[in-house]
Amino acid sequence: MGTITSRKKKDGSVSHTAQIRIMRNGVRVYQESQTFDRKPAAKAWMKKRETELAEPGALERAARAGATLRQMIDQYLEQFEKVRPLGKTKRATLRAIAESWLGDVMDADLTSQKLVEYAGWRASEEGGGVMPQTIGNDLSHLGAVMAVARPAWGYDVDPHAMADARRVLRRMGLHSKSRERDRRPELDELEKLLEHFQEMQQRRPSSINMLKVIGFALFSTRRQDEITRIRWADLDEEHRRVMVRDMKNPGQKIGNNVWCHLPDEAWAILQSMPRGCDEIFPYNSSSISAAWTRACKFLGIEDLRFHDLRHEGVSRLFEMGWDIPRVASVSGHRDWNSLRRYTHLKQNVDRYQGWDWVQVIVDAPVELGGRVKGG
């Protein structure tokens, strides 16, 4: 089935080309060759490949054209978006990986060594000089593609490549989980922001009412996207709770609907919103983010993210002496272990007790303008 051809090169050395041909009914159905500097190495490779190709289905796999990682990512994004919309971060990360040199790697060549090489490249200046947490996120999103590539589409992907690569990268210090932020806003920072948005509201009454949004985010512990999705129809007036649809969850997002209790301050802010739209806070999530970022920059407030309001809200509940189940009924956490990092906080202290801004936020007028149904 195989032959070895030796050829003398110009520099006087000899190369040995091992070639495998498979014939069926007088027709060549498969051919493969590889060149070596040493004849024993050529013989060893040929023997190994002949054994591999004799395995059931091996010849069909070897003869297939294969696919690049870019093609696998494109197929993943196209098919999974139809049944389970992906987050914008995951989508953007996979697009970036597809456009990198790793996107040109064939499925059969996507080994743990290639993944380790990619991680090293990402850590280098050429690859962006990113932190191990970012590399970990890259591999996490890529791992989702590789996990379904073989069983769903028949691509020749090593099922152990990602796990092996992660073990190596952890030893090298190039792979780690995202660090938990512990940034909490100071009261004077919140007051500066609220004063800033109060002035803006007076100049442009129909703009996003950031006073209401910030206050509700703080006291309800709701995420930015969740705030803009909740609807009046999802409100349980009797039990003072709201259905948060598609709540973020590591294992599930779409269809992960959770009833969340609303503390008194959050309930009062919500009830102060006009009922002119289906959504309680009928604003664009990206616009909220942009307004927050611009305000922080203008006011010189550093490293404060809108999401830190959720961390602040959860911290406050623990400081008020609430236990994990009660806090989880507000935050929506299903895994109570993620709340254990808050239990060290000093209890029976509410830094917002008697805070004048609570009533200011509740009393702030709201003009929905063109957002009103039929408006």
N, C-alpha and C positions, 0 to 999 in steps of 0.2 A: 504493500500500500504506500510505502514511503521510500524515497531515494535521497542520497546525499551526493551533492556535486561539489567538488573542490576546484577552486580557481585561484591562480597566482595573481596577486595584485602588483601594481607598478613598483611599490616599495619593497617587493620581494617576499612579503608575507603572504600567507595562504588563508583564504576564507572558505568556509564550508557551509553550503546552503542545504538545509534539510527541507524537503518538499513532500507534502502529503497530497495524494490524489485519491478520490473515491469515485469509483465507477459503478453504475447500475444499468444493466441491460445495454452495455456498451456505450453508455453516455456518462460523461463526467458530471457529477452532481455537486462536487465540492473540491476545492483546492486551497491549500494554505502552505506558506513557506516562511522560513526565518533563517537568517544568516548568523553564523558564529565564527569566532576566531579559532576555536578548538573543536576538533572532530568529535571527541567524546561528549562535549556539551551538545553538539548537534544531534548525536545519537540519543542522548538522554531526553532531549526535548521531544524528538520524534516519537520515542517510545511512550512518553507521558501523554502526548496529544492523541496518539492512536488509542490509548486506553480510555482517555476522556471521551473521545468521539464514538467509542463503542457503547457508551451508556445510552439507555433509552431516551430519545428526544434530544440528545446532545447535538446531533448533526443538524437538526432543524434549527436549534438555537444558534449554532455557529454560522449557518447559512443566511440567517436573517440580516436585514440591512442595519437594524439597530436604530436608535434615536438619540438625539442630543439632550442634555439636561434642559436646554431652553425649550425644546419641543414638549418635554414632560411637564414643565412648569406651565406652558401655554395651555396644555390639555387640562391640567389640574384647575387652573383659574377659570377656564371656560366651563367645565363640567360642574365644578363645585359651586360656582356662583349661582347656578340655576336652582340648586336645591338648598344651599346654605350660604347666604351672602357672607363674604369675608370682611374682616376689619380692614380699614384703609392702611394701617401700619403693616399688616401681614401682606397685603397685596403689593404695597410699594417695595417691601423688602424682597419679595420673590421676583418682582420685575427687575430690581437692581442686580440680584444674583444672576438672573437670566442674561442680562446685558454684560456681565463680567466675563472674563476668560473661562470661568467654570461653566458657563452656559454652553460652550462649544464641546465640552467633554461628552463622549458617548456613554450610554447607559452602562455597558459592560466595563468601562474604564473608570466608573465612579466608585473608586475604592476608598478605604479609610485613609490611605496615603494621600490621595487627591484632596480629601476633605481637610486633612491636617495641613497640607500645602496651602489650601485656600485660607484657612484660619491664620496661618503665618503671614500670608499676603495682606489680609485685612488689617493685621496689626502693624504692618509696615507703613511707611509714609506713602508709598505708591498706592496702597490699598485703602488709604483713609486714616491710618493710624488710630483705629478704633480701640475701645476698651474691651476687656474680656467679656463684660456683660453684653455688649453689642454683638460680639462673635457668638455668644450663647444664644441670643435672639435669632441671629441669622440661621444657625444650625437647627434651632427649634422649628422655625417655619419651613426650612428645607426638609427636615425630617418628616414633616407631614406629607410632603410630596413623595418622598422615597418610600414611605410606609404603604402607599397604595399603588405605586407604579408597577410592581410585579403582580400582585394578586388581581388588580383591576384591569390592567392593560397589557400584561405579559412582557413588560420591559425587563431586560436582563440586569436587574439591580441587586447587588449583594445585600441581603437582609441584615447582615451584621456590620456593614461598613460604618454606619452612623454611630452605633454604640461603641465600636472599637475606637473610632476617631475621638469621641467625647472622653473616653478614659485616658487616652494619650494626652489630649489637650488640657484636661484637668491637672495632670501631673506637670505639664509644662506651664501652667498658670495662664493659659490662653482661653479658658472657658469657665464661666461662672454665671450664676443667676443674677438678675438685676438686684441691686441693693435697695433695701426698703428705705424710702425717704422718711426723715423725721422732722422736716421743716414745718413749723407751725407759724402762722401769721401773728405778729404782735398786734395788740389792740390799736396802737397808734397807726400801724400800717393799714389795718382795715378801715379806720376812721378817715385816713387820707384818701383811700380809694372811694369810700362812700361819699365823702364831700365832693370829690372830683366828679363822680357820676351824678350826684345831685345837681351840680351846676350845669352839667351837660343836659340833664333832663329838663331843666328850666329853659334852656335855649332851644332844645329840640324835643318837645313833649312826646312825639310819636316814635322816637328812637327806642332801641332796646332798653327796657327798664332794668338796668343792671343792679339797681338797689334791691329790687325784688328777687332777681336771679341770684345775687350773691347771698342775700339773707336766707333764701330757701335752701341753697346749696349747703350753707353752713349748718343750719339747724335740722335739715332733713338727712344730711350726709349723702345726698344724691349726686351722681356723676353728671357732668355737663351734658352728655348726649341723652341721658335718662330724663333730665329736666325738660328738655324740649320735646320728648316723646309722650309724656304722660298726658292723659286726656280727662276731661270732665266725666266721661262715661266710665272711666276706670276708678272713680272715687267712691269709697265706701263711707258715706257720711256718718252712719251709725257708729262704726268702730274707729273712725278717724284714721283710715289707712287708704293707701293707693296701690293699684296694681302697676308694678314696674315691668314693662314688657321687654323681652329680649335682654335681660340683665346680663352684664358681662360675667363670664364664668370660664375658667380654664378648659373645662371639658365640654361646655355647651354654651351657646349664645342665643342662636335663633330658637324661639320657643321656650326659653327659660324665663317664664313669667312668675314674678314673686310679689306677694302682698307685703307691703312695708308700712309699719306704723309711723305716724307723723307726730313728733313731739309738739307741745303747745305752740311754740314760736313758729314752727314750720306750718302748722295748721292755720294759724292766724294770717300768715303771709299768703298762703294759698287762697284762703277765703277772700282776701282783699283784691284778688285779680278779677277783672270783668269777665263775664261769660259770653263774649262775642265770637269766640272761636271754639273749634273742637278741642284744640290743645289748650292746656291751662297756661303754659308759657309759650306762646306761638312765635318763637324766635328761631333763628338759624344757629346751630351749634358752632359752626365755624366763625360766625360773626361775633358770638360771645367770646370765643377764644381770642379773636383779633382785638376786640375792645379791651379785654383784660391785659393782654400783652402790651398794647400801646400805652395804657394807663400806668402800668408798672414801670415802664421805661421812662415815661414823662415825669413820674413822681420819684424816680431814683430808687425804687424798691427792687432789690436784687433777689434772684433765685426764688421767686414765689410763683407757683403755678396754681391755676384754678383748681386742679385736682387736690391741692393741699387743703382746700376747704373741707373736703370729705374727711381727710385725716384729722383735721381740727375738730370737726363735728363728732367723730367717733371718740376722740380723746376726751372731749368735754363730757360725754355721757358716762365714761368710766370715772372721770373725776367727780361726777355727781353721785357716785356710788352704785351705778347700775351694774348688774352682773352680766356675764357673757350672753345668756339666752335673751335677755331683755334688749341689750344693745344690738344683737343680731336681728331682732324683730324690726329694728329701724334700718340698719345698714344693709340687710339682705344677705349677709354672709351665711352660706350654708356649711362651710368648713369652719368650725369654731376655733380650730388651731391657729388660724390666721389672726384671730383677735387676741391671742394670749400675750402678744408683745405689748398690749396696752395695759395689762393688769398691774404693772408696777407703778402706775400713775397714782399720785396722791388723791385720796378720795374725799368726798364731802366738801368739794370746792367747785364752785361754778363761777368762772371768771366773767360770765356774761349776765350774772344776776344784777338787776338794776341798770343794765346797759341802756342808755337813752336811745341808742340807734334802733333798737328793736321796734319801738313804737313809731319812730320816724319812718322806718321801712314799711310798716303796716299801713301807715297813713298816706304814704306817697301816692299821688294820683297816677293813673295809667291811661294812656291814649293808644289804642291799638291801630288807629288809622286805617290804612288799606288792608290790614290783616283780618278785619272783621268779615265774617261770612256775608257775601253779597255786597261788600263794601268796595 
